């Protein structure tokens, strides 16, 4: 993973910390971040040839703002409960779009790889935070999948939840551990 992709993926850190306490919320934030970064990269590509860096940053702000607003409205239509639980995190998904605009090497699909990294990190954090924090999985699945998913919740009875993981400081600690593990297993031999 190159450094600019990491910076883009982690620029949505607050959205990751705030929106991944449940697996359903993490799936939603991850998918929204992925779609947002791909669309932002596609829409910024033709503008890179004609705009200077300051104007491109403003264009990214406007494009990202419109995309986040559309995503918020669509999420409200899909599920009012899911929207209410993610309302504070949605505007923060604009930050990766701004970082994407600052990358001079970004192509039309420049948002794909960081979007996938963001989505995978959101999914992993949501899975670990809900599993170890609340000792459940798929709590409130009906928010995303409708009333048929009401009985999908899995209870991990053998675990006692560690409540720290459901809070933002626990998410930050968990993210630090995941990044340390990734760094340990992906070390370069270069000096």
C-alpha positions in Angstrom: 0.0 0.0 0.0 1.6 3.3 -1.0 1.7 6.2 1.4 -0.8 8.5 -0.4 -3.4 5.7 -0.3 -2.9 5.3 3.4 -3.2 9.0 4.0 -6.5 9.1 2.0 -7.9 6.1 3.8 -7.0 7.4 7.2 -8.2 10.9 6.6 -11.6 9.6 7.3 -10.4 8.4 10.7 -13.1 10.3 12.7 -15.8 8.7 10.5 -14.1 5.3 11.1 -14.0 5.8 14.9 -17.5 7.2 15.2 -19.3 4.9 12.7 -18.0 1.5 13.4 -19.3 0.6 16.8 -21.8 -1.8 15.1 -21.1 -4.0 12.2 -24.2 -2.7 10.3 -23.0 0.9 10.7 -19.5 -0.1 9.7 -20.8 -1.8 6.5 -22.7 1.4 5.7 -19.8 3.8 6.4 -17.4 1.6 4.4 -19.7 1.3 1.4 -20.5 5.0 1.5 -16.8 5.9 1.7 -15.9 3.6 -1.1 -18.6 4.9 -3.4 -17.8 8.5 -2.5 -14.1 8.1 -3.2 -14.7 6.4 -6.5 -17.2 9.0 -7.7 -15.1 11.9 -6.4 -12.0 10.5 -8.3 -14.0 10.1 -11.5 -15.5 13.6 -11.3 -12.2 15.3 -10.4 -10.2 13.6 -13.2 -11.4 15.9 -16.1 -11.0 18.9 -13.8 -7.3 18.2 -13.1 -6.3 19.3 -16.6 -8.0 22.7 -16.4 -7.9 23.8 -12.8 -5.0 24.9 -10.6 -4.5 23.3 -7.2 -6.5 25.8 -5.2 -9.4 25.7 -7.6 -9.2 21.9 -7.7 -9.4 21.8 -3.9 -12.5 24.0 -4.0 -14.0 21.8 -6.7 -13.3 18.7 -4.6 -15.0 20.4 -1.6 -18.1 21.2 -3.7 -18.2 17.7 -5.4 -17.6 15.9 -2.1 -20.3 18.1 -0.4 -22.9 17.3 -3.0 -22.0 13.6 -3.0 -22.2 13.5 0.8 -25.5 15.3 0.8 -27.0 13.0 -1.8 -25.7 10.0 0.2 -27.4 11.4 3.4 -30.7 11.9 1.6 -30.6 8.4 0.2 -29.7 6.9 3.6 -32.6 8.8 5.1 -34.9 7.2 2.5 -33.4 3.7 3.1 -33.4 3.8 6.9 -34.2 6.7 9.2 -32.6 4.8 12.2 -29.3 4.1 10.3 -29.2 7.7 9.2 -29.8 9.0 12.7 -27.0 6.8 14.0 -24.5 7.9 11.3 -25.6 11.6 10.9 -22.5 13.0 12.7 -20.1 10.8 10.7 -21.4 11.4 7.2 -20.0 14.9 6.7 -16.6 13.7 7.8 -16.5 11.4 4.7 -15.7 14.6 2.8 -12.1 14.7 4.1 -10.8 11.8 2.0 -12.1 13.6 -1.1 -10.1 16.6 -0.2 -7.0 14.5 0.3 -7.6 12.8 -3.0 -7.7 16.3 -4.7 -4.3 17.1 -3.2 -2.7 14.0 -4.7 -1.1 15.2 -8.0 -0.7 11.6 -9.2 -4.3 10.6 -8.8 -6.1 9.2 -11.9 -9.7 8.8 -12.7 -9.8 5.6 -10.6 -7.5 7.1 -8.0 -10.2 6.7 -5.3 -10.7 3.0 -5.9 -7.8 1.6 -3.9 -8.1 4.0 -0.9 -11.8 3.5 -1.0 -11.3 -0.3 -0.7 -8.8 0.2 2.1 -11.3 2.5 3.9 -14.1 0.0 3.4 -12.0 -3.0 4.6 -10.8 -1.1 7.6 -14.4 0.0 8.5 -15.6 -3.6 8.1 -12.7 -5.0 10.2 -13.2 -2.4 12.9 -17.0 -2.9 13.0 -16.6 -6.7 13.2 -14.0 -6.5 16.1 -15.7 -3.6 18.0 -19.2 -5.2 18.0 -17.9 -8.7 18.5 -15.6 -8.0 21.3 -17.3 -4.9 22.6 -20.9 -6.0 22.8 -20.5 -9.7 22.3 -23.0 -9.7 19.4 -22.8 -9.5 15.6 -25.4 -8.0 13.2 -27.2 -6.1 16.0 -29.8 -3.8 14.3 -29.4 -5.6 10.9 -32.9 -4.5 10.1 -31.6 -0.9 9.8 -29.8 -1.9 6.6 -31.5 -5.0 5.4 -35.1 -4.3 6.4 -37.6 -6.0 8.7 -36.7 -9.5 7.5 -33.3 -9.2 9.1 -34.7 -8.7 12.6 -33.7 -12.1 13.8 -30.2 -12.1 12.3 -28.4 -11.0 15.4 -25.8 -13.4 16.7 -25.0 -13.5 20.4 -21.5 -14.5 21.3 -22.5 -15.9 24.7 -19.0 -17.1 25.5 -17.7 -13.6 25.5 -18.3 -10.8 28.0 -18.2 -7.6 26.1 -15.3 -5.1 26.7 -17.3 -1.9 26.8 -14.2 0.2 26.1 -14.2 -1.1 22.5 -17.7 0.3 21.9 -16.4 3.8 22.7 -14.2 6.0 20.5 -11.0 5.7 22.7 -11.3 1.9 22.4 -11.7 2.2 18.7 -8.6 4.3 18.5 -6.6 1.7 20.6 -7.9 -1.1 18.4 -7.0 0.8 15.2 -3.5 1.4 16.6 -3.1 -2.3 17.2 -4.3 -3.1 13.7 -1.9 -0.6 12.1 0.9 -2.0 14.3 0.1 -5.5 13.2 -0.1 -4.5 9.5 3.3 -2.7 9.9 4.9 -5.7 11.5 3.7 -8.1 8.8 4.4 -5.7 5.9 7.9 -4.4 6.6 10.1 -3.4 3.8 13.7 -4.6 3.5 14.7 -1.3 2.0 17.0 1.0 4.1 
